[in-house]
Amino acid sequence: LTVLNLALPVLSRELQPSSAQLLWILDIYGFFVAGFLITMGTLGDRIGRRRLLLIGAAFFAFASVLAALADTAALLIAARALLGLAGATIAPSTMALIRNMFHDPRQRQFAIGVWIAAFSLGSAIGPLVGGVLLEFFHWGAVFWLNVPVMLLTLALGPRFLPEYRDPDAGHLDLASVLLSLAAVLLTIY
């Protein structure tokens, strides 16, 4: 989220979004992450947490490429929506995998601490790296940063991450998904 804010002046000059489109470019990612987080966590219980993480990583890489190459505001909004949907798969999958992989409470606390530190470090250095990229490259470069990380996840995940799913998980209810999405979006909007 923070890196995109640095790219706004250049992005606005090139894509010439309307005021409403500019707001959607900024906000749709957060709306989709928040709106689909519960649903994706539930889906991970059903299809497997590693599988959902890898599906999310593949879509996140694809959506990052789409965003980096976007030549219209509408395409960038669509790519950011896909990024949000994919992002909603990654957070619950990683936390659920940590919970299942580390049974000792101290090891689990340490693993969660590493997860939080990595997220915080990314948020802290994102603007610095983004600023350097924007100084020398096209605004889309801020989205290319995601691609190697997601490809590394796709390459190493099947080898090092065990699969977990809830054997007692029921069916995913579409009405519940829509109600959850509406409730979260109304709350944050």
CNS distance restraints for C-alpha pairs under 8 A (distance, minus, plus):
assign (resid   1 and name CA) (resid   5 and name CA) 6.99 0.50 0.50
assign (resid   1 and name CA) (resid  26 and name CA) 7.70 0.50 0.50
assign (resid   2 and name CA) (resid   6 and name CA) 7.19 0.50 0.50
assign (resid   2 and name CA) (resid 123 and name CA) 7.05 0.50 0.50
assign (resid   2 and name CA) (resid 126 and name CA) 6.76 0.50 0.50
assign (resid   2 and name CA) (resid 127 and name CA) 6.14 0.50 0.50
assign (resid   3 and name CA) (resid   7 and name CA) 6.83 0.50 0.50
assign (resid   3 and name CA) (resid 126 and name CA) 5.74 0.50 0.50
assign (resid   3 and name CA) (resid 127 and name CA) 5.02 0.50 0.50
assign (resid   3 and name CA) (resid 130 and name CA) 5.44 0.50 0.50
assign (resid   3 and name CA) (resid 131 and name CA) 7.73 0.50 0.50
assign (resid   3 and name CA) (resid 142 and name CA) 6.68 0.50 0.50
assign (resid   4 and name CA) (resid   8 and name CA) 6.43 0.50 0.50
assign (resid   4 and name CA) (resid  26 and name CA) 7.62 0.50 0.50
assign (resid   4 and name CA) (resid 142 and name CA) 7.09 0.50 0.50
assign (resid   5 and name CA) (resid  26 and name CA) 7.79 0.50 0.50
assign (resid   6 and name CA) (resid 127 and name CA) 7.18 0.50 0.50
assign (resid   6 and name CA) (resid 130 and name CA) 7.21 0.50 0.50
assign (resid   6 and name CA) (resid 131 and name CA) 6.77 0.50 0.50
assign (resid   6 and name CA) (resid 134 and name CA) 7.99 0.50 0.50
assign (resid   7 and name CA) (resid  11 and name CA) 5.82 0.50 0.50
assign (resid   7 and name CA) (resid 134 and name CA) 6.90 0.50 0.50
assign (resid   7 and name CA) (resid 139 and name CA) 5.71 0.50 0.50
assign (resid   7 and name CA) (resid 142 and name CA) 7.87 0.50 0.50
assign (resid   8 and name CA) (resid  12 and name CA) 5.70 0.50 0.50
assign (resid   9 and name CA) (resid  13 and name CA) 6.36 0.50 0.50
assign (resid  10 and name CA) (resid  14 and name CA) 6.29 0.50 0.50
assign (resid  10 and name CA) (resid 139 and name CA) 6.57 0.50 0.50
assign (resid  11 and name CA) (resid  15 and name CA) 5.88 0.50 0.50
assign (resid  11 and name CA) (resid  16 and name CA) 7.60 0.50 0.50
assign (resid  11 and name CA) (resid 139 and name CA) 6.26 0.50 0.50
assign (resid  12 and name CA) (resid  16 and name CA) 4.98 0.50 0.50
assign (resid  12 and name CA) (resid  17 and name CA) 6.14 0.50 0.50
assign (resid  12 and name CA) (resid  22 and name CA) 7.83 0.50 0.50
assign (resid  15 and name CA) (resid  71 and name CA) 6.49 0.50 0.50
assign (resid  15 and name CA) (resid  72 and name CA) 5.47 0.50 0.50
assign (resid  15 and name CA) (resid  73 and name CA) 5.74 0.50 0.50
assign (resid  16 and name CA) (resid  73 and name CA) 7.34 0.50 0.50
assign (resid  17 and name CA) (resid  21 and name CA) 5.44 0.50 0.50
assign (resid  17 and name CA) (resid  22 and name CA) 5.74 0.50 0.50
assign (resid  17 and name CA) (resid  72 and name CA) 7.92 0.50 0.50
assign (resid  17 and name CA) (resid  73 and name CA) 5.48 0.50 0.50
assign (resid  18 and name CA) (resid  22 and name CA) 6.14 0.50 0.50
assign (resid  19 and name CA) (resid  23 and name CA) 6.40 0.50 0.50
assign (resid  20 and name CA) (resid  24 and name CA) 6.33 0.50 0.50
assign (resid  21 and name CA) (resid  25 and name CA) 6.07 0.50 0.50
assign (resid  21 and name CA) (resid  73 and name CA) 6.62 0.50 0.50
assign (resid  21 and name CA) (resid  74 and name CA) 7.48 0.50 0.50
assign (resid  21 and name CA) (resid  77 and name CA) 7.57 0.50 0.50
assign (resid  22 and name CA) (resid  26 and name CA) 6.43 0.50 0.50
assign (resid  22 and name CA) (resid  73 and name CA) 7.81 0.50 0.50
assign (resid  23 and name CA) (resid  27 and name CA) 5.94 0.50 0.50
assign (resid  24 and name CA) (resid  28 and name CA) 5.27 0.50 0.50
assign (resid  24 and name CA) (resid  77 and name CA) 6.38 0.50 0.50
assign (resid  25 and name CA) (resid  29 and name CA) 7.72 0.50 0.50
assign (resid  25 and name CA) (resid  73 and name CA) 7.57 0.50 0.50
assign (resid  25 and name CA) (resid  76 and name CA) 6.73 0.50 0.50
assign (resid  25 and name CA) (resid  77 and name CA) 5.03 0.50 0.50
assign (resid  25 and name CA) (resid  80 and name CA) 6.80 0.50 0.50
assign (resid  27 and name CA) (resid  31 and name CA) 6.28 0.50 0.50
assign (resid  28 and name CA) (resid  32 and name CA) 6.08 0.50 0.50
assign (resid  28 and name CA) (resid  77 and name CA) 7.14 0.50 0.50
assign (resid  28 and name CA) (resid  80 and name CA) 6.46 0.50 0.50
assign (resid  28 and name CA) (resid  81 and name CA) 5.66 0.50 0.50
assign (resid  28 and name CA) (resid  84 and name CA) 7.24 0.50 0.50
assign (resid  29 and name CA) (resid  33 and name CA) 6.18 0.50 0.50
assign (resid  29 and name CA) (resid  80 and name CA) 5.33 0.50 0.50
assign (resid  29 and name CA) (resid  81 and name CA) 5.38 0.50 0.50
assign (resid  29 and name CA) (resid  82 and name CA) 7.87 0.50 0.50
assign (resid  29 and name CA) (resid  83 and name CA) 6.41 0.50 0.50
assign (resid  29 and name CA) (resid  84 and name CA) 4.31 0.50 0.50
assign (resid  29 and name CA) (resid  85 and name CA) 7.76 0.50 0.50
assign (resid  30 and name CA) (resid  34 and name CA) 6.01 0.50 0.50
assign (resid  30 and name CA) (resid  84 and name CA) 6.39 0.50 0.50
assign (resid  31 and name CA) (resid  35 and name CA) 5.75 0.50 0.50
assign (resid  31 and name CA) (resid  84 and name CA) 7.36 0.50 0.50
assign (resid  31 and name CA) (resid 185 and name CA) 6.33 0.50 0.50
assign (resid  31 and name CA) (resid 188 and name CA) 7.63 0.50 0.50
assign (resid  32 and name CA) (resid  36 and name CA) 5.84 0.50 0.50
assign (resid  32 and name CA) (resid  81 and name CA) 6.28 0.50 0.50
assign (resid  32 and name CA) (resid  84 and name CA) 4.74 0.50 0.50
assign (resid  32 and name CA) (resid  85 and name CA) 5.49 0.50 0.50
assign (resid  32 and name CA) (resid  88 and name CA) 7.27 0.50 0.50
assign (resid  33 and name CA) (resid  37 and name CA) 5.74 0.50 0.50
assign (resid  33 and name CA) (resid  84 and name CA) 4.66 0.50 0.50
assign (resid  33 and name CA) (resid  85 and name CA) 5.80 0.50 0.50
assign (resid  33 and name CA) (resid  86 and name CA) 7.85 0.50 0.50
assign (resid  33 and name CA) (resid  87 and name CA) 5.94 0.50 0.50
assign (resid  33 and name CA) (resid  88 and name CA) 4.56 0.50 0.50
assign (resid  34 and name CA) (resid  88 and name CA) 7.16 0.50 0.50
assign (resid  34 and name CA) (resid 184 and name CA) 6.59 0.50 0.50
assign (resid  34 and name CA) (resid 185 and name CA) 7.41 0.50 0.50
assign (resid  35 and name CA) (resid 180 and name CA) 7.05 0.50 0.50
assign (resid  35 and name CA) (resid 181 and name CA) 4.55 0.50 0.50
assign (resid  35 and name CA) (resid 182 and name CA) 7.42 0.50 0.50
assign (resid  35 and name CA) (resid 184 and name CA) 5.40 0.50 0.50
assign (resid  35 and name CA) (resid 185 and name CA) 5.89 0.50 0.50
assign (resid  36 and name CA) (resid  40 and name CA) 5.95 0.50 0.50
assign (resid  36 and name CA) (resid  85 and name CA) 6.56 0.50 0.50
assign (resid  36 and name CA) (resid  88 and name CA) 5.74 0.50 0.50
assign (resid  36 and name CA) (resid 180 and name CA) 7.95 0.50 0.50
assign (resid  36 and name CA) (resid 181 and name CA) 6.30 0.50 0.50
assign (resid  37 and name CA) (resid  41 and name CA) 6.19 0.50 0.50
assign (resid  37 and name CA) (resid  88 and name CA) 4.70 0.50 0.50
assign (resid  37 and name CA) (resid  89 and name CA) 6.84 0.50 0.50
assign (resid  37 and name CA) (resid  91 and name CA) 7.81 0.50 0.50
assign (resid  37 and name CA) (resid  92 and name CA) 7.03 0.50 0.50
assign (resid  38 and name CA) (resid  42 and name CA) 6.25 0.50 0.50
assign (resid  38 and name CA) (resid 180 and name CA) 7.52 0.50 0.50
assign (resid  39 and name CA) (resid  43 and name CA) 6.07 0.50 0.50
assign (resid  39 and name CA) (resid 177 and name CA) 6.07 0.50 0.50
assign (resid  39 and name CA) (resid 180 and name CA) 7.66 0.50 0.50
assign (resid  40 and name CA) (resid  44 and name CA) 6.05 0.50 0.50
assign (resid  40 and name CA) (resid  88 and name CA) 6.27 0.50 0.50
assign (resid  40 and name CA) (resid  89 and name CA) 5.27 0.50 0.50
assign (resid  40 and name CA) (resid  92 and name CA) 7.15 0.50 0.50
assign (resid  41 and name CA) (resid  45 and name CA) 6.57 0.50 0.50
assign (resid  41 and name CA) (resid  89 and name CA) 6.97 0.50 0.50
assign (resid  41 and name CA) (resid  92 and name CA) 5.16 0.50 0.50
assign (resid  41 and name CA) (resid  93 and name CA) 6.67 0.50 0.50
assign (resid  42 and name CA) (resid  46 and name CA) 6.74 0.50 0.50
assign (resid  42 and name CA) (resid 172 and name CA) 7.54 0.50 0.50
assign (resid  43 and name CA) (resid  47 and name CA) 6.18 0.50 0.50
assign (resid  43 and name CA) (resid  48 and name CA) 7.78 0.50 0.50
assign (resid  43 and name CA) (resid  52 and name CA) 7.72 0.50 0.50
assign (resid  43 and name CA) (resid 172 and name CA) 7.03 0.50 0.50
assign (resid  44 and name CA) (resid  48 and name CA) 4.91 0.50 0.50
assign (resid  44 and name CA) (resid  49 and name CA) 4.56 0.50 0.50
assign (resid  44 and name CA) (resid  50 and name CA) 7.92 0.50 0.50
assign (resid  44 and name CA) (resid  51 and name CA) 7.68 0.50 0.50
assign (resid  44 and name CA) (resid  52 and name CA) 5.64 0.50 0.50
assign (resid  44 and name CA) (resid  89 and name CA) 7.93 0.50 0.50
assign (resid  44 and name CA) (resid  92 and name CA) 7.92 0.50 0.50
assign (resid  44 and name CA) (resid  93 and name CA) 6.58 0.50 0.50
assign (resid  44 and name CA) (resid 165 and name CA) 6.88 0.50 0.50
assign (resid  45 and name CA) (resid  49 and name CA) 6.44 0.50 0.50
assign (resid  45 and name CA) (resid 164 and name CA) 7.70 0.50 0.50
assign (resid  45 and name CA) (resid 165 and name CA) 4.86 0.50 0.50
assign (resid  45 and name CA) (resid 166 and name CA) 4.99 0.50 0.50
assign (resid  45 and name CA) (resid 169 and name CA) 6.40 0.50 0.50
assign (resid  46 and name CA) (resid 165 and name CA) 5.86 0.50 0.50
assign (resid  46 and name CA) (resid 166 and name CA) 6.13 0.50 0.50
assign (resid  46 and name CA) (resid 167 and name CA) 7.65 0.50 0.50
assign (resid  46 and name CA) (resid 169 and name CA) 5.78 0.50 0.50
assign (resid  46 and name CA) (resid 170 and name CA) 7.49 0.50 0.50
assign (resid  46 and name CA) (resid 171 and name CA) 7.78 0.50 0.50
assign (resid  47 and name CA) (resid  51 and name CA) 6.88 0.50 0.50
assign (resid  47 and name CA) (resid  52 and name CA) 7.02 0.50 0.50
assign (resid  47 and name CA) (resid 165 and name CA) 6.41 0.50 0.50
assign (resid  48 and name CA) (resid  52 and name CA) 6.17 0.50 0.50
assign (resid  48 and name CA) (resid 163 and name CA) 6.07 0.50 0.50
assign (resid  48 and name CA) (resid 164 and name CA) 5.32 0.50 0.50
assign (resid  48 and name CA) (resid 165 and name CA) 4.38 0.50 0.50
assign (resid  48 and name CA) (resid 166 and name CA) 7.70 0.50 0.50
assign (resid  49 and name CA) (resid  53 and name CA) 6.09 0.50 0.50
assign (resid  49 and name CA) (resid  93 and name CA) 5.09 0.50 0.50
assign (resid  49 and name CA) (resid  94 and name CA) 7.78 0.50 0.50
assign (resid  49 and name CA) (resid  96 and name CA) 6.97 0.50 0.50
assign (resid  49 and name CA) (resid  97 and name CA) 6.63 0.50 0.50
assign (resid  49 and name CA) (resid 163 and name CA) 6.29 0.50 0.50
assign (resid  49 and name CA) (resid 164 and name CA) 5.68 0.50 0.50
assign (resid  49 and name CA) (resid 165 and name CA) 6.26 0.50 0.50
assign (resid  50 and name CA) (resid  54 and name CA) 6.16 0.50 0.50
assign (resid  50 and name CA) (resid  93 and name CA) 6.78 0.50 0.50
assign (resid  50 and name CA) (resid  97 and name CA) 7.35 0.50 0.50
assign (resid  50 and name CA) (resid 157 and name CA) 7.44 0.50 0.50
assign (resid  50 and name CA) (resid 158 and name CA) 7.71 0.50 0.50
assign (resid  50 and name CA) (resid 161 and name CA) 6.58 0.50 0.50
assign (resid  50 and name CA) (resid 162 and name CA) 6.78 0.50 0.50
assign (resid  50 and name CA) (resid 163 and name CA) 5.19 0.50 0.50
assign (resid  50 and name CA) (resid 164 and name CA) 6.92 0.50 0.50
assign (resid  51 and name CA) (resid  55 and name CA) 6.12 0.50 0.50
assign (resid  51 and name CA) (resid 163 and name CA) 7.23 0.50 0.50
assign (resid  52 and name CA) (resid  56 and name CA) 5.95 0.50 0.50
assign (resid  52 and name CA) (resid  89 and name CA) 6.34 0.50 0.50
assign (resid  52 and name CA) (resid  90 and name CA) 7.64 0.50 0.50
assign (resid  52 and name CA) (resid  93 and name CA) 6.70 0.50 0.50
assign (resid  53 and name CA) (resid  57 and name CA) 6.04 0.50 0.50
assign (resid  53 and name CA) (resid  89 and name CA) 6.08 0.50 0.50
assign (resid  53 and name CA) (resid  90 and name CA) 5.29 0.50 0.50
assign (resid  53 and name CA) (resid  93 and name CA) 5.50 0.50 0.50
assign (resid  53 and name CA) (resid  94 and name CA) 7.15 0.50 0.50
assign (resid  54 and name CA) (resid  58 and name CA) 6.17 0.50 0.50
assign (resid  54 and name CA) (resid 153 and name CA) 7.23 0.50 0.50
assign (resid  54 and name CA) (resid 154 and name CA) 5.88 0.50 0.50
assign (resid  54 and name CA) (resid 157 and name CA) 7.15 0.50 0.50
assign (resid  55 and name CA) (resid  59 and name CA) 6.27 0.50 0.50
assign (resid  56 and name CA) (resid  60 and name CA) 5.90 0.50 0.50
assign (resid  56 and name CA) (resid  86 and name CA) 4.62 0.50 0.50
assign (resid  56 and name CA) (resid  87 and name CA) 6.77 0.50 0.50
assign (resid  56 and name CA) (resid  88 and name CA) 7.94 0.50 0.50
assign (resid  56 and name CA) (resid  89 and name CA) 5.35 0.50 0.50
assign (resid  56 and name CA) (resid  90 and name CA) 5.99 0.50 0.50
assign (resid  57 and name CA) (resid  61 and name CA) 6.12 0.50 0.50
assign (resid  57 and name CA) (resid  86 and name CA) 6.93 0.50 0.50
assign (resid  57 and name CA) (resid  90 and name CA) 7.11 0.50 0.50
assign (resid  57 and name CA) (resid 150 and name CA) 5.18 0.50 0.50
assign (resid  57 and name CA) (resid 151 and name CA) 7.56 0.50 0.50
assign (resid  57 and name CA) (resid 153 and name CA) 6.91 0.50 0.50
assign (resid  57 and name CA) (resid 154 and name CA) 6.74 0.50 0.50
assign (resid  58 and name CA) (resid  62 and name CA) 6.22 0.50 0.50
assign (resid  58 and name CA) (resid 150 and name CA) 6.78 0.50 0.50
assign (resid  58 and name CA) (resid 151 and name CA) 7.55 0.50 0.50
assign (resid  58 and name CA) (resid 154 and name CA) 7.11 0.50 0.50
assign (resid  59 and name CA) (resid  63 and name CA) 5.91 0.50 0.50
assign (resid  59 and name CA) (resid  82 and name CA) 7.40 0.50 0.50
assign (resid  59 and name CA) (resid  83 and name CA) 7.40 0.50 0.50
assign (resid  59 and name CA) (resid  86 and name CA) 5.77 0.50 0.50
assign (resid  60 and name CA) (resid  64 and name CA) 5.97 0.50 0.50
assign (resid  60 and name CA) (resid  82 and name CA) 7.34 0.50 0.50
assign (resid  60 and name CA) (resid  83 and name CA) 5.41 0.50 0.50
assign (resid  60 and name CA) (resid  86 and name CA) 5.26 0.50 0.50
assign (resid  60 and name CA) (resid  87 and name CA) 6.81 0.50 0.50
assign (resid  60 and name CA) (resid 146 and name CA) 7.71 0.50 0.50
assign (resid  60 and name CA) (resid 147 and name CA) 7.82 0.50 0.50
assign (resid  60 and name CA) (resid 150 and name CA) 7.08 0.50 0.50
assign (resid  61 and name CA) (resid  65 and name CA) 6.35 0.50 0.50
assign (resid  61 and name CA) (resid 146 and name CA) 6.47 0.50 0.50
assign (resid  61 and name CA) (resid 147 and name CA) 4.87 0.50 0.50
assign (resid  61 and name CA) (resid 150 and name CA) 5.78 0.50 0.50
assign (resid  61 and name CA) (resid 151 and name CA) 7.25 0.50 0.50
assign (resid  62 and name CA) (resid  66 and name CA) 6.24 0.50 0.50
assign (resid  62 and name CA) (resid 147 and name CA) 7.95 0.50 0.50
assign (resid  63 and name CA) (resid  67 and name CA) 6.02 0.50 0.50
assign (resid  63 and name CA) (resid  79 and name CA) 5.24 0.50 0.50
assign (resid  63 and name CA) (resid  80 and name CA) 7.18 0.50 0.50
assign (resid  63 and name CA) (resid  82 and name CA) 5.84 0.50 0.50
assign (resid  63 and name CA) (resid  83 and name CA) 5.53 0.50 0.50
assign (resid  64 and name CA) (resid  68 and name CA) 6.05 0.50 0.50
assign (resid  64 and name CA) (resid  79 and name CA) 7.16 0.50 0.50
assign (resid  64 and name CA) (resid  83 and name CA) 6.90 0.50 0.50
assign (resid  64 and name CA) (resid 143 and name CA) 5.19 0.50 0.50
assign (resid  64 and name CA) (resid 144 and name CA) 6.36 0.50 0.50
assign (resid  64 and name CA) (resid 146 and name CA) 6.54 0.50 0.50
assign (resid  64 and name CA) (resid 147 and name CA) 6.68 0.50 0.50
assign (resid  65 and name CA) (resid  69 and name CA) 6.20 0.50 0.50
assign (resid  65 and name CA) (resid 143 and name CA) 6.88 0.50 0.50
assign (resid  65 and name CA) (resid 144 and name CA) 6.50 0.50 0.50
assign (resid  65 and name CA) (resid 147 and name CA) 7.38 0.50 0.50
assign (resid  66 and name CA) (resid  70 and name CA) 5.95 0.50 0.50
assign (resid  66 and name CA) (resid  75 and name CA) 7.90 0.50 0.50
assign (resid  66 and name CA) (resid  76 and name CA) 7.57 0.50 0.50
assign (resid  66 and name CA) (resid  79 and name CA) 5.85 0.50 0.50
assign (resid  67 and name CA) (resid  75 and name CA) 7.37 0.50 0.50
assign (resid  67 and name CA) (resid  76 and name CA) 5.26 0.50 0.50
assign (resid  67 and name CA) (resid  79 and name CA) 5.12 0.50 0.50
assign (resid  67 and name CA) (resid  80 and name CA) 6.76 0.50 0.50
assign (resid  67 and name CA) (resid 140 and name CA) 6.86 0.50 0.50
assign (resid  67 and name CA) (resid 143 and name CA) 6.54 0.50 0.50
assign (resid  68 and name CA) (resid 139 and name CA) 7.58 0.50 0.50
assign (resid  68 and name CA) (resid 140 and name CA) 3.87 0.50 0.50
assign (resid  68 and name CA) (resid 141 and name CA) 6.27 0.50 0.50
assign (resid  68 and name CA) (resid 142 and name CA) 7.40 0.50 0.50
assign (resid  68 and name CA) (resid 143 and name CA) 5.31 0.50 0.50
assign (resid  68 and name CA) (resid 144 and name CA) 6.43 0.50 0.50
assign (resid  69 and name CA) (resid 140 and name CA) 6.41 0.50 0.50
assign (resid  70 and name CA) (resid  75 and name CA) 5.61 0.50 0.50
assign (resid  70 and name CA) (resid  76 and name CA) 5.36 0.50 0.50
assign (resid  70 and name CA) (resid 140 and name CA) 7.82 0.50 0.50
assign (resid  71 and name CA) (resid  75 and name CA) 6.97 0.50 0.50
assign (resid  71 and name CA) (resid  76 and name CA) 7.57 0.50 0.50
assign (resid  72 and name CA) (resid  76 and name CA) 6.40 0.50 0.50
assign (resid  73 and name CA) (resid  77 and name CA) 6.15 0.50 0.50
assign (resid  74 and name CA) (resid  78 and name CA) 6.24 0.50 0.50
assign (resid  75 and name CA) (resid  79 and name CA) 6.10 0.50 0.50
assign (resid  76 and name CA) (resid  80 and name CA) 6.04 0.50 0.50
assign (resid  77 and name CA) (resid  81 and name CA) 6.18 0.50 0.50
assign (resid  78 and name CA) (resid  82 and name CA) 6.35 0.50 0.50
assign (resid  79 and name CA) (resid  83 and name CA) 6.14 0.50 0.50
assign (resid  80 and name CA) (resid  84 and name CA) 6.15 0.50 0.50
assign (resid  81 and name CA) (resid  85 and name CA) 6.27 0.50 0.50
assign (resid  82 and name CA) (resid  86 and name CA) 6.06 0.50 0.50
assign (resid  83 and name CA) (resid  87 and name CA) 5.83 0.50 0.50
assign (resid  84 and name CA) (resid  88 and name CA) 6.11 0.50 0.50
assign (resid  85 and name CA) (resid  89 and name CA) 6.92 0.50 0.50
assign (resid  86 and name CA) (resid  90 and name CA) 6.78 0.50 0.50
assign (resid  87 and name CA) (resid  91 and name CA) 6.79 0.50 0.50
assign (resid  88 and name CA) (resid  92 and name CA) 7.22 0.50 0.50
assign (resid  89 and name CA) (resid  93 and name CA) 6.19 0.50 0.50
assign (resid  90 and name CA) (resid  94 and name CA) 6.07 0.50 0.50
assign (resid  91 and name CA) (resid  95 and name CA) 6.27 0.50 0.50
assign (resid  92 and name CA) (resid  96 and name CA) 5.93 0.50 0.50
assign (resid  93 and name CA) (resid  97 and name CA) 6.03 0.50 0.50
assign (resid  94 and name CA) (resid  98 and name CA) 6.16 0.50 0.50
assign (resid  95 and name CA) (resid  99 and name CA) 6.25 0.50 0.50
assign (resid  95 and name CA) (resid 112 and name CA) 7.65 0.50 0.50
assign (resid  96 and name CA) (resid 100 and name CA) 6.23 0.50 0.50
assign (resid  97 and name CA) (resid 101 and name CA) 5.84 0.50 0.50
assign (resid  97 and name CA) (resid 161 and name CA) 7.79 0.50 0.50
assign (resid  97 and name CA) (resid 162 and name CA) 7.93 0.50 0.50
assign (resid  97 and name CA) (resid 164 and name CA) 7.42 0.50 0.50
assign (resid  98 and name CA) (resid 102 and name CA) 5.95 0.50 0.50
assign (resid  98 and name CA) (resid 108 and name CA) 6.75 0.50 0.50
assign (resid  98 and name CA) (resid 111 and name CA) 6.75 0.50 0.50
assign (resid  98 and name CA) (resid 112 and name CA) 7.17 0.50 0.50
assign (resid  99 and name CA) (resid 103 and name CA) 7.02 0.50 0.50
assign (resid  99 and name CA) (resid 108 and name CA) 6.62 0.50 0.50
assign (resid 100 and name CA) (resid 164 and name CA) 7.43 0.50 0.50
assign (resid 101 and name CA) (resid 162 and name CA) 7.78 0.50 0.50
assign (resid 102 and name CA) (resid 107 and name CA) 5.93 0.50 0.50
assign (resid 102 and name CA) (resid 108 and name CA) 4.97 0.50 0.50
assign (resid 102 and name CA) (resid 111 and name CA) 7.79 0.50 0.50
assign (resid 103 and name CA) (resid 107 and name CA) 7.37 0.50 0.50
assign (resid 103 and name CA) (resid 108 and name CA) 6.65 0.50 0.50
assign (resid 104 and name CA) (resid 108 and name CA) 6.14 0.50 0.50
assign (resid 105 and name CA) (resid 109 and name CA) 6.06 0.50 0.50
assign (resid 106 and name CA) (resid 110 and name CA) 6.20 0.50 0.50
assign (resid 107 and name CA) (resid 111 and name CA) 6.13 0.50 0.50
assign (resid 108 and name CA) (resid 112 and name CA) 6.12 0.50 0.50
assign (resid 109 and name CA) (resid 113 and name CA) 6.07 0.50 0.50
assign (resid 110 and name CA) (resid 114 and name CA) 6.24 0.50 0.50
assign (resid 111 and name CA) (resid 115 and name CA) 6.21 0.50 0.50
assign (resid 112 and name CA) (resid 116 and name CA) 6.14 0.50 0.50
assign (resid 113 and name CA) (resid 117 and name CA) 5.99 0.50 0.50
assign (resid 114 and name CA) (resid 118 and name CA) 6.05 0.50 0.50
assign (resid 115 and name CA) (resid 119 and name CA) 6.29 0.50 0.50
assign (resid 116 and name CA) (resid 120 and name CA) 6.02 0.50 0.50
assign (resid 117 and name CA) (resid 121 and name CA) 5.89 0.50 0.50
assign (resid 118 and name CA) (resid 122 and name CA) 6.11 0.50 0.50
assign (resid 119 and name CA) (resid 123 and name CA) 6.29 0.50 0.50
assign (resid 120 and name CA) (resid 124 and name CA) 6.10 0.50 0.50
assign (resid 121 and name CA) (resid 125 and name CA) 6.06 0.50 0.50
assign (resid 122 and name CA) (resid 126 and name CA) 5.51 0.50 0.50
assign (resid 123 and name CA) (resid 127 and name CA) 7.55 0.50 0.50
assign (resid 124 and name CA) (resid 128 and name CA) 7.84 0.50 0.50
assign (resid 125 and name CA) (resid 129 and name CA) 6.14 0.50 0.50
assign (resid 126 and name CA) (resid 130 and name CA) 5.76 0.50 0.50
assign (resid 127 and name CA) (resid 131 and name CA) 5.80 0.50 0.50
assign (resid 128 and name CA) (resid 132 and name CA) 6.42 0.50 0.50
assign (resid 129 and name CA) (resid 133 and name CA) 6.21 0.50 0.50
assign (resid 130 and name CA) (resid 134 and name CA) 6.01 0.50 0.50
assign (resid 130 and name CA) (resid 142 and name CA) 5.82 0.50 0.50
assign (resid 131 and name CA) (resid 135 and name CA) 6.15 0.50 0.50
assign (resid 132 and name CA) (resid 136 and name CA) 6.67 0.50 0.50
assign (resid 133 and name CA) (resid 137 and name CA) 5.50 0.50 0.50
assign (resid 133 and name CA) (resid 138 and name CA) 7.81 0.50 0.50
assign (resid 133 and name CA) (resid 139 and name CA) 7.89 0.50 0.50
assign (resid 133 and name CA) (resid 141 and name CA) 6.44 0.50 0.50
assign (resid 133 and name CA) (resid 142 and name CA) 6.89 0.50 0.50
assign (resid 134 and name CA) (resid 138 and name CA) 6.34 0.50 0.50
assign (resid 134 and name CA) (resid 139 and name CA) 5.77 0.50 0.50
assign (resid 134 and name CA) (resid 141 and name CA) 7.23 0.50 0.50
assign (resid 134 and name CA) (resid 142 and name CA) 7.54 0.50 0.50
assign (resid 137 and name CA) (resid 141 and name CA) 6.36 0.50 0.50
assign (resid 140 and name CA) (resid 144 and name CA) 6.94 0.50 0.50
assign (resid 141 and name CA) (resid 145 and name CA) 6.94 0.50 0.50
assign (resid 143 and name CA) (resid 147 and name CA) 7.61 0.50 0.50
assign (resid 144 and name CA) (resid 148 and name CA) 7.80 0.50 0.50
assign (resid 145 and name CA) (resid 149 and name CA) 7.45 0.50 0.50
assign (resid 146 and name CA) (resid 150 and name CA) 6.22 0.50 0.50
assign (resid 147 and name CA) (resid 151 and name CA) 6.08 0.50 0.50
assign (resid 148 and name CA) (resid 152 and name CA) 6.03 0.50 0.50
assign (resid 149 and name CA) (resid 153 and name CA) 6.27 0.50 0.50
assign (resid 150 and name CA) (resid 154 and name CA) 6.19 0.50 0.50
assign (resid 151 and name CA) (resid 155 and name CA) 6.09 0.50 0.50
assign (resid 152 and name CA) (resid 156 and name CA) 5.99 0.50 0.50
assign (resid 152 and name CA) (resid 157 and name CA) 7.93 0.50 0.50
assign (resid 153 and name CA) (resid 157 and name CA) 5.25 0.50 0.50
assign (resid 154 and name CA) (resid 158 and name CA) 7.13 0.50 0.50
assign (resid 155 and name CA) (resid 159 and name CA) 7.79 0.50 0.50
assign (resid 156 and name CA) (resid 160 and name CA) 6.12 0.50 0.50
assign (resid 156 and name CA) (resid 161 and name CA) 7.96 0.50 0.50
assign (resid 157 and name CA) (resid 161 and name CA) 5.22 0.50 0.50
assign (resid 158 and name CA) (resid 162 and name CA) 7.58 0.50 0.50
assign (resid 172 and name CA) (resid 176 and name CA) 8.00 0.50 0.50
assign (resid 172 and name CA) (resid 177 and name CA) 7.81 0.50 0.50
assign (resid 173 and name CA) (resid 177 and name CA) 6.36 0.50 0.50
assign (resid 174 and name CA) (resid 178 and name CA) 6.24 0.50 0.50
assign (resid 175 and name CA) (resid 179 and name CA) 6.13 0.50 0.50
assign (resid 176 and name CA) (resid 180 and name CA) 5.93 0.50 0.50
assign (resid 177 and name CA) (resid 181 and name CA) 6.11 0.50 0.50
assign (resid 178 and name CA) (resid 182 and name CA) 6.05 0.50 0.50
assign (resid 179 and name CA) (resid 183 and name CA) 5.99 0.50 0.50
assign (resid 180 and name CA) (resid 184 and name CA) 6.13 0.50 0.50
assign (resid 181 and name CA) (resid 185 and name CA) 6.03 0.50 0.50
assign (resid 182 and name CA) (resid 186 and name CA) 5.95 0.50 0.50
assign (resid 183 and name CA) (resid 187 and name CA) 6.12 0.50 0.50
assign (resid 184 and name CA) (resid 188 and name CA) 6.27 0.50 0.50
assign (resid 185 and name CA) (resid 189 and name CA) 5.71 0.50 0.50
